[in-house]
Amino acid sequence: MEDLMKQMIKAVKSKYGFEETVEKLKKKTEELGWTVIGEYDFREKVGIPFAIIEVCNKEFATKAISKPENRWISAMMPCKFSIIEMPDGIYVFGMNMELFAKMIPGELGELLSEVSEIDEKIISAVL
């Protein structure tokens, strides 16, 4: 079970510091026509560099929840990335949307596969 859970989360080591990583992810999100709709800085609360950014695209979101039978996916919206300091550097964690998309049949799975490609492009900003 633990291995499956680890597979569901994508981890990428950033080549930048904490604040620059956050800024590069936000900039890339906007360049791709997506919107940063939430940003949470937990440094003071937890005592280590840790932030979460939430990103969304109106077109994708509307398609995802347009059919009532697909509205359960709203529990996973918006897309989130956590940026956190680890002993060996700054990491970005996010849902492995590619793997998740393979579990979902039909149009919704295809849409999530497209979201996976966007996630990859966003994360590539810090590689």
OpenMM code with the backbone's topology and positions (N, CA, C; nanometers):
from openmm import Vec3, app, unit

residues = "MET GLU ASP LEU MET LYS GLN MET ILE LYS ALA VAL LYS SER LYS TYR GLY PHE GLU GLU THR VAL GLU LYS LEU LYS LYS LYS THR GLU GLU LEU GLY TRP THR VAL ILE GLY GLU TYR ASP PHE ARG GLU LYS VAL GLY ILE PRO PHE ALA ILE ILE GLU VAL CYS ASN LYS GLU PHE ALA THR LYS ALA ILE SER LYS PRO GLU ASN ARG TRP ILE SER ALA MET MET PRO CYS LYS PHE SER ILE ILE GLU MET PRO ASP GLY ILE TYR VAL PHE GLY MET ASN MET GLU LEU PHE ALA LYS MET ILE PRO GLY GLU LEU GLY GLU LEU LEU SER GLU VAL SER GLU ILE ASP GLU LYS ILE ILE SER ALA VAL LEU".split()
positions = [
    Vec3(0.0826, -0.1203, 0.0000),
    Vec3(0.0000, 0.0000, 0.0000),
    Vec3(0.0864, 0.1258, 0.0000),
    Vec3(0.1921, 0.1253, 0.0813),
    Vec3(0.2780, 0.2427, 0.0897),
    Vec3(0.3431, 0.2732, -0.0449),
    Vec3(0.3846, 0.1681, -0.1180),
    Vec3(0.4454, 0.1897, -0.2493),
    Vec3(0.3478, 0.2547, -0.3454),
    Vec3(0.2224, 0.2096, -0.3450),
    Vec3(0.1213, 0.2682, -0.4326),
    Vec3(0.0990, 0.4150, -0.3967),
    Vec3(0.0930, 0.4436, -0.2673),
    Vec3(0.0742, 0.5827, -0.2254),
    Vec3(0.1905, 0.6692, -0.2729),
    Vec3(0.3117, 0.6199, -0.2616),
    Vec3(0.4286, 0.6962, -0.3070),
    Vec3(0.4241, 0.7177, -0.4582),
    Vec3(0.3720, 0.6200, -0.5311),
    Vec3(0.3620, 0.6355, -0.6760),
    Vec3(0.2612, 0.7435, -0.7138),
    Vec3(0.1614, 0.7649, -0.6304),
    Vec3(0.0579, 0.8632, -0.6599),
    Vec3(0.1068, 1.0068, -0.6438),
    Vec3(0.2214, 1.0226, -0.5787),
    Vec3(0.2781, 1.1557, -0.5583),
    Vec3(0.4065, 1.1682, -0.6390),
    Vec3(0.4161, 1.2760, -0.7147),
    Vec3(0.5354, 1.3032, -0.7937),
    Vec3(0.6252, 1.3952, -0.7122),
    Vec3(0.7533, 1.3626, -0.7058),
    Vec3(0.8507, 1.4442, -0.6319),
    Vec3(0.9614, 1.4871, -0.7267),
    Vec3(0.9917, 1.6168, -0.7251),
    Vec3(1.0962, 1.6719, -0.8107),
    Vec3(1.1847, 1.7626, -0.7268),
    Vec3(1.3154, 1.7437, -0.7360),
    Vec3(1.4089, 1.8317, -0.6667),
    Vec3(1.4326, 1.9564, -0.7523),
    Vec3(1.4106, 2.0721, -0.6931),
    Vec3(1.4303, 2.1983, -0.7633),
    Vec3(1.5784, 2.2341, -0.7647),
    Vec3(1.6210, 2.2981, -0.8710),
    Vec3(1.7594, 2.3463, -0.8747),
    Vec3(1.7696, 2.4883, -0.8178),
    Vec3(1.6598, 2.5395, -0.7640),
    Vec3(1.6550, 2.6749, -0.7105),
    Vec3(1.6267, 2.6729, -0.5599),
    Vec3(1.6430, 2.7880, -0.4994),
    Vec3(1.6067, 2.8051, -0.3597),
    Vec3(1.4555, 2.8088, -0.3443),
    Vec3(1.4114, 2.8162, -0.2200),
    Vec3(1.2687, 2.8087, -0.1899),
    Vec3(1.1866, 2.9158, -0.2613),
    Vec3(1.2173, 3.0414, -0.2370),
    Vec3(1.1354, 3.1490, -0.2934),
    Vec3(1.1407, 3.1521, -0.4455),
    Vec3(1.2585, 3.1263, -0.5015),
    Vec3(1.2700, 3.1256, -0.6472),
    Vec3(1.1914, 3.0093, -0.7073),
    Vec3(1.1891, 2.8965, -0.6389),
    Vec3(1.1094, 2.7820, -0.6857),
    Vec3(0.9618, 2.8188, -0.6909),
    Vec3(0.9118, 2.8795, -0.5845),
    Vec3(0.7712, 2.9213, -0.5813),
    Vec3(0.7424, 3.0169, -0.6963),
    Vec3(0.8279, 3.1151, -0.7153),
    Vec3(0.8064, 3.2154, -0.8206),
    Vec3(0.8121, 3.1541, -0.9599),
    Vec3(0.9043, 3.0632, -0.9832),
    Vec3(0.9158, 2.9997, -1.1153),
    Vec3(0.7933, 2.9140, -1.1469),
    Vec3(0.7416, 2.8431, -1.0471),
    Vec3(0.6203, 2.7641, -1.0678),
    Vec3(0.5016, 2.8544, -1.1004),
    Vec3(0.4885, 2.9643, -1.0279),
    Vec3(0.3780, 3.0571, -1.0531),
    Vec3(0.3890, 3.1189, -1.1926),
    Vec3(0.5081, 3.1590, -1.2296),
    Vec3(0.5283, 3.2214, -1.3612),
    Vec3(0.4961, 3.1229, -1.4732),
    Vec3(0.5435, 2.9997, -1.4611),
    Vec3(0.5185, 2.8990, -1.5641),
    Vec3(0.3688, 2.8682, -1.5734),
    Vec3(0.3018, 2.8632, -1.4603),
    Vec3(0.1570, 2.8390, -1.4580),
    Vec3(0.0860, 2.9434, -1.5425),
    Vec3(0.1203, 3.0687, -1.5212),
    Vec3(0.0560, 3.1782, -1.5946),
    Vec3(0.0928, 3.1764, -1.7422),
    Vec3(0.2191, 3.1413, -1.7735),
    Vec3(0.2613, 3.1325, -1.9135),
    Vec3(0.1807, 3.0289, -1.9901),
    Vec3(0.1374, 2.9243, -1.9215),
    Vec3(0.0619, 2.8165, -1.9842),
    Vec3(-0.0887, 2.8442, -1.9892),
    Vec3(-0.1296, 2.9635, -1.9469),
    Vec3(-0.2703, 3.0009, -1.9525),
    Vec3(-0.3520, 2.9510, -1.8349),
    Vec3(-0.2844, 2.9086, -1.7308),
    Vec3(-0.3503, 2.8656, -1.6087),
    Vec3(-0.3412, 2.9786, -1.5079),
    Vec3(-0.4120, 2.9668, -1.3970),
    Vec3(-0.4155, 3.0713, -1.2962),
    Vec3(-0.3767, 3.0150, -1.1605),
    Vec3(-0.2933, 3.0883, -1.0885),
    Vec3(-0.2653, 3.0539, -0.9491),
    Vec3(-0.3814, 3.1116, -0.8691),
    Vec3(-0.4627, 3.0239, -0.8109),
    Vec3(-0.5813, 3.0717, -0.7402),
    Vec3(-0.5644, 3.0684, -0.5887),
    Vec3(-0.4548, 3.0104, -0.5443),
    Vec3(-0.4278, 3.0061, -0.4013),
    Vec3(-0.2793, 2.9902, -0.3759),
    Vec3(-0.2317, 3.0586, -0.2746),
    Vec3(-0.0913, 3.0468, -0.2351),
    Vec3(-0.0860, 3.0548, -0.0831),
    Vec3(-0.0240, 2.9550, -0.0241),
    Vec3(-0.0201, 2.9456, 0.1209),
    Vec3(0.1248, 2.9277, 0.1660),
    Vec3(0.1690, 3.0145, 0.2523),
    Vec3(0.3051, 3.0100, 0.3049),
    Vec3(0.2980, 2.9625, 0.4496),
    Vec3(0.3556, 2.8470, 0.4749),
    Vec3(0.3492, 2.7861, 0.6077),
    Vec3(0.4798, 2.7989, 0.6859),
    Vec3(0.5737, 2.8790, 0.6379),
    Vec3(0.7043, 2.8875, 0.7045),
    Vec3(0.6930, 2.9235, 0.8518),
    Vec3(0.6150, 3.0231, 0.8849),
    Vec3(0.6031, 3.0644, 1.0248),
    Vec3(0.5295, 2.9597, 1.1086),
    Vec3(0.4340, 2.8917, 1.0494),
    Vec3(0.3545, 2.7937, 1.1242),
    Vec3(0.4308, 2.6652, 1.1535),
    Vec3(0.5149, 2.6208, 1.0594),
    Vec3(0.5827, 2.4919, 1.0777),
    Vec3(0.7336, 2.5039, 1.0993),
    Vec3(0.7887, 2.6225, 1.0792),
    Vec3(0.9298, 2.6453, 1.1087),
    Vec3(1.0287, 2.6012, 1.0022),
    Vec3(0.9789, 2.5575, 0.8873),
    Vec3(1.0668, 2.5259, 0.7740),
    Vec3(1.0045, 2.5836, 0.6479),
    Vec3(1.0843, 2.6076, 0.5464),
    Vec3(1.0270, 2.6552, 0.4202),
    Vec3(0.9275, 2.5542, 0.3638),
    Vec3(0.8027, 2.5951, 0.3565),
    Vec3(0.6948, 2.5091, 0.3092),
    Vec3(0.5822, 2.5982, 0.2584),
    Vec3(0.5402, 2.5731, 0.1347),
    Vec3(0.4297, 2.6486, 0.0752),
    Vec3(0.3481, 2.5558, -0.0136),
    Vec3(0.2259, 2.5952, -0.0382),
    Vec3(0.1393, 2.5250, -0.1322),
    Vec3(0.0854, 2.6288, -0.2299),
    Vec3(0.0882, 2.5929, -0.3583),
    Vec3(0.0193, 2.6760, -0.4573),
    Vec3(-0.0880, 2.5905, -0.5226),
    Vec3(-0.2017, 2.6523, -0.5468),
    Vec3(-0.3137, 2.5873, -0.6136),
    Vec3(-0.3307, 2.6522, -0.7499),
    Vec3(-0.3439, 2.5699, -0.8522),
    Vec3(-0.3557, 2.6211, -0.9880),
    Vec3(-0.4806, 2.5640, -1.0540),
    Vec3(-0.5363, 2.6407, -1.1469),
    Vec3(-0.6591, 2.5977, -1.2136),
    Vec3(-0.6667, 2.6600, -1.3521),
    Vec3(-0.7447, 2.5979, -1.4363),
    Vec3(-0.7753, 2.6495, -1.5685),
    Vec3(-0.9258, 2.6367, -1.5861),
    Vec3(-0.9914, 2.7472, -1.6103),
    Vec3(-1.1376, 2.7489, -1.6181),
    Vec3(-1.1909, 2.6492, -1.7206),
    Vec3(-1.1280, 2.6422, -1.8361),
    Vec3(-1.1741, 2.5522, -1.9422),
    Vec3(-1.1671, 2.4056, -1.8972),
    Vec3(-1.0530, 2.3665, -1.8399),
    Vec3(-1.0379, 2.2291, -1.7934),
    Vec3(-1.1340, 2.1997, -1.6783),
    Vec3(-1.1457, 2.2926, -1.5849),
    Vec3(-1.2337, 2.2722, -1.4695),
    Vec3(-1.3784, 2.2560, -1.5138),
    Vec3(-1.4213, 2.3387, -1.6066),
    Vec3(-1.5593, 2.3315, -1.6554),
    Vec3(-1.5851, 2.1973, -1.7239),
    Vec3(-1.4903, 2.1535, -1.8079),
    Vec3(-1.5051, 2.0241, -1.8745),
    Vec3(-1.5103, 1.9107, -1.7711),
    Vec3(-1.4251, 1.9194, -1.6705),
    Vec3(-1.4151, 1.8116, -1.5714),
    Vec3(-1.5452, 1.7908, -1.4956),
    Vec3(-1.6145, 1.8983, -1.4642),
    Vec3(-1.7354, 1.8848, -1.3811),
    Vec3(-1.8648, 1.9103, -1.4571),
    Vec3(-1.8565, 1.9159, -1.5895),
    Vec3(-1.9777, 1.9441, -1.6680),
    Vec3(-2.0810, 1.8319, -1.6594),
    Vec3(-2.0352, 1.7077, -1.6445),
    Vec3(-2.1284, 1.5954, -1.6334),
    Vec3(-2.1445, 1.5579, -1.4864),
    Vec3(-2.2679, 1.5484, -1.4402),
    Vec3(-2.2893, 1.5157, -1.2980),
    Vec3(-2.2149, 1.3906, -1.2510),
    Vec3(-2.2040, 1.2902, -1.3368),
    Vec3(-2.1367, 1.1666, -1.2955),
    Vec3(-1.9859, 1.1846, -1.2740),
    Vec3(-1.9309, 1.2957, -1.3195),
    Vec3(-1.7874, 1.3228, -1.3014),
    Vec3(-1.7587, 1.4222, -1.1896),
    Vec3(-1.8591, 1.4723, -1.1253),
    Vec3(-1.8392, 1.5804, -1.0282),
    Vec3(-1.7636, 1.5379, -0.9026),
    Vec3(-1.7461, 1.4096, -0.8818),
    Vec3(-1.6651, 1.3627, -0.7696),
    Vec3(-1.5220, 1.4133, -0.7806),
    Vec3(-1.4783, 1.4403, -0.9042),
    Vec3(-1.3405, 1.4867, -0.9257),
    Vec3(-1.3185, 1.6233, -0.8604),
    Vec3(-1.4253, 1.6928, -0.8267),
    Vec3(-1.4117, 1.8239, -0.7620),
    Vec3(-1.3365, 1.8144, -0.6296),
    Vec3(-1.3365, 1.6963, -0.5682),
    Vec3(-1.2616, 1.6778, -0.4433),
    Vec3(-1.1106, 1.6909, -0.4653),
    Vec3(-1.0671, 1.6790, -0.5901),
    Vec3(-0.9244, 1.6873, -0.6211),
    Vec3(-0.8885, 1.8189, -0.6880),
    Vec3(-0.9813, 1.9109, -0.6901),
    Vec3(-0.9576, 2.0397, -0.7542),
    Vec3(-0.9388, 2.1461, -0.6472),
    Vec3(-0.8616, 2.2464, -0.6731),
    Vec3(-0.7747, 2.2660, -0.7884),
    Vec3(-0.6486, 2.1814, -0.7759),
    Vec3(-0.5672, 2.1822, -0.8815),
    Vec3(-0.4383, 2.1123, -0.8772),
    Vec3(-0.3489, 2.1826, -0.7753),
    Vec3(-0.2760, 2.1040, -0.6983),
    Vec3(-0.1902, 2.1602, -0.5931),
    Vec3(-0.0464, 2.1139, -0.6103),
    Vec3(0.0436, 2.2035, -0.5751),
    Vec3(0.1857, 2.1706, -0.5666),
    Vec3(0.2345, 2.2170, -0.4304),
    Vec3(0.3071, 2.1311, -0.3621),
    Vec3(0.3699, 2.1751, -0.2375),
    Vec3(0.5186, 2.1946, -0.2650),
    Vec3(0.5724, 2.2963, -0.2059),
    Vec3(0.7141, 2.3290, -0.2171),
    Vec3(0.7671, 2.3238, -0.0744),
    Vec3(0.8664, 2.2390, -0.0526),
    Vec3(0.9120, 2.2187, 0.0845),
    Vec3(1.0612, 2.1900, 0.0885),
    Vec3(1.1231, 2.2382, 0.1953),
    Vec3(1.2653, 2.2138, 0.2142),
    Vec3(1.2862, 2.0740, 0.2719),
    Vec3(1.3740, 1.9989, 0.2071),
    Vec3(1.4149, 1.8660, 0.2545),
    Vec3(1.5623, 1.8778, 0.2927),
    Vec3(1.6181, 1.7775, 0.3605),
    Vec3(1.7593, 1.7869, 0.4004),
    Vec3(1.8564, 1.8127, 0.2846),
    Vec3(1.8212, 1.7668, 0.1644),
    Vec3(1.9137, 1.7839, 0.0509),
    Vec3(1.8687, 1.8887, -0.0500),
    Vec3(1.7702, 1.9721, -0.0165),
    Vec3(1.7295, 2.0779, -0.1093),
    Vec3(1.5803, 2.1042, -0.1043),
    Vec3(1.5354, 2.1802, -0.2031),
    Vec3(1.3946, 2.2171, -0.2138),
    Vec3(1.3262, 2.1207, -0.3103),
    Vec3(1.2122, 2.0691, -0.2677),
    Vec3(1.1367, 1.9744, -0.3504),
    Vec3(0.9981, 2.0288, -0.3813),
    Vec3(0.9477, 1.9855, -0.4972),
    Vec3(0.8101, 2.0135, -0.5368),
    Vec3(0.7386, 1.8787, -0.5394),
    Vec3(0.6265, 1.8706, -0.4689),
    Vec3(0.5441, 1.7503, -0.4672),
    Vec3(0.4091, 1.7828, -0.5298),
    Vec3(0.3591, 1.6900, -0.6067),
    Vec3(0.2272, 1.7065, -0.6665),
    Vec3(0.1683, 1.5707, -0.6979),
    Vec3(0.0425, 1.5702, -0.7286),
    Vec3(-0.0263, 1.4468, -0.7647),
    Vec3(0.0339, 1.3921, -0.8934),
    Vec3(0.0560, 1.2616, -0.8995),
    Vec3(0.1001, 1.1978, -1.0226),
    Vec3(-0.0236, 1.1820, -1.1106),
    Vec3(-0.0570, 1.2898, -1.1786),
    Vec3(-0.1808, 1.2941, -1.2555),
    Vec3(-0.1787, 1.1947, -1.3722),
    Vec3(-0.0615, 1.1661, -1.4248),
    Vec3(-0.0515, 1.0688, -1.5345),
    Vec3(-0.0992, 0.9312, -1.4870),
    Vec3(-0.0504, 0.8884, -1.3723),
    Vec3(-0.0924, 0.7597, -1.3166),
    Vec3(-0.2409, 0.7614, -1.2810),
    Vec3(-0.2850, 0.8698, -1.2189),
    Vec3(-0.4252, 0.8815, -1.1809),
    Vec3(-0.5150, 0.8772, -1.3043),
    Vec3(-0.4746, 0.9469, -1.4108),
    Vec3(-0.5542, 0.9515, -1.5338),
    Vec3(-0.5746, 0.8111, -1.5915),
    Vec3(-0.4748, 0.7250, -1.5770),
    Vec3(-0.4850, 0.5882, -1.6294),
    Vec3(-0.5903, 0.5061, -1.5558),
    Vec3(-0.6259, 0.5482, -1.4360),
    Vec3(-0.7256, 0.4757, -1.3567),
    Vec3(-0.8679, 0.5183, -1.3895),
    Vec3(-0.8834, 0.6277, -1.4616),
    Vec3(-1.0150, 0.6854, -1.4874),
    Vec3(-1.0534, 0.6604, -1.6335),
    Vec3(-1.1647, 0.5956, -1.6580),
    Vec3(-1.2046, 0.5677, -1.7957),
    Vec3(-1.2666, 0.6885, -1.8658),
    Vec3(-1.2701, 0.6785, -1.9967),
    Vec3(-1.3452, 0.7731, -2.0789),
    Vec3(-1.2886, 0.9132, -2.0890),
    Vec3(-1.3809, 1.0053, -2.1155),
    Vec3(-1.3448, 1.1452, -2.1393),
    Vec3(-1.2717, 1.2082, -2.0210),
    Vec3(-1.3150, 1.1760, -1.9006),
    Vec3(-1.2523, 1.2352, -1.7826),
    Vec3(-1.1066, 1.1900, -1.7726),
    Vec3(-1.0803, 1.0641, -1.7980),
    Vec3(-0.9421, 1.0147, -1.7980),
    Vec3(-0.8576, 1.0851, -1.9027),
    Vec3(-0.9156, 1.1064, -2.0202),
    Vec3(-0.8444, 1.1772, -2.1273),
    Vec3(-0.8143, 1.3215, -2.0854),
    Vec3(-0.9098, 1.3863, -2.0229),
    Vec3(-0.8908, 1.5232, -1.9756),
    Vec3(-0.7805, 1.5281, -1.8697),
    Vec3(-0.7835, 1.4330, -1.7765),
    Vec3(-0.6804, 1.4296, -1.6723),
    Vec3(-0.5431, 1.4011, -1.7309),
    Vec3(-0.5393, 1.3268, -1.8395),
    Vec3(-0.4124, 1.3031, -1.9096),
    Vec3(-0.3573, 1.4355, -1.9648),
    Vec3(-0.4458, 1.5193, -2.0169),
    Vec3(-0.4041, 1.6520, -2.0641),
    Vec3(-0.3554, 1.7377, -1.9474),
    Vec3(-0.4247, 1.7299, -1.8349),
    Vec3(-0.3832, 1.8038, -1.7154),
    Vec3(-0.2452, 1.7562, -1.6720),
    Vec3(-0.2202, 1.6274, -1.6835),
    Vec3(-0.0896, 1.5710, -1.6492),
    Vec3(0.0220, 1.6368, -1.7307),
    Vec3(-0.0042, 1.6578, -1.8582),
    Vec3(0.0954, 1.7221, -1.9445),
    Vec3(0.1229, 1.8654, -1.8983),
    Vec3(0.0201, 1.9362, -1.8579),
    Vec3(0.0367, 2.0723, -1.8067),
    Vec3(0.1156, 2.0693, -1.6761),
    Vec3(0.0808, 1.9777, -1.5872),
    Vec3(0.1545, 1.9636, -1.4606),
    Vec3(0.3034, 1.9443, -1.4872),
    Vec3(0.3349, 1.8585, -1.5837),
    Vec3(0.4756, 1.8320, -1.6180),
    Vec3(0.5449, 1.9605, -1.6643),
    Vec3(0.4755, 2.0382, -1.7445),
    Vec3(0.5341, 2.1634, -1.7941),
    Vec3(0.5554, 2.2625, -1.6794),
    Vec3(0.4609, 2.2677, -1.5871),
    Vec3(0.4753, 2.3582, -1.4731),
    Vec3(0.5972, 2.3175, -1.3896),
    Vec3(0.6056, 2.1898, -1.3573),
    Vec3(0.7168, 2.1410, -1.2761),
    Vec3(0.8504, 2.1568, -1.3472),
    Vec3(0.8507, 2.1480, -1.4800),
    Vec3(0.9757, 2.1603, -1.5560),
    Vec3(1.0436, 2.2951, -1.5352),
    Vec3(0.9701, 2.3929, -1.4853),
    Vec3(1.0261, 2.5270, -1.4629),
    Vec3(1.1353, 2.5264, -1.3568),
    Vec3(1.1404, 2.4226, -1.2743),
    Vec3(1.2401, 2.4209, -1.1658),
    Vec3(1.3477, 2.3135, -1.1859),
    Vec3(1.3463, 2.2468, -1.2992),
    Vec3(1.4466, 2.1429, -1.3266),
    Vec3(1.5726, 2.1992, -1.3896),
] * unit.nanometer
topology = app.Topology()
chain = topology.addChain("A")
for resn in residues:
    res = topology.addResidue(resn, chain)
    for name in ("N", "CA", "C"):
        topology.addAtom(name, app.Element.getBySymbol(name[0]), res)
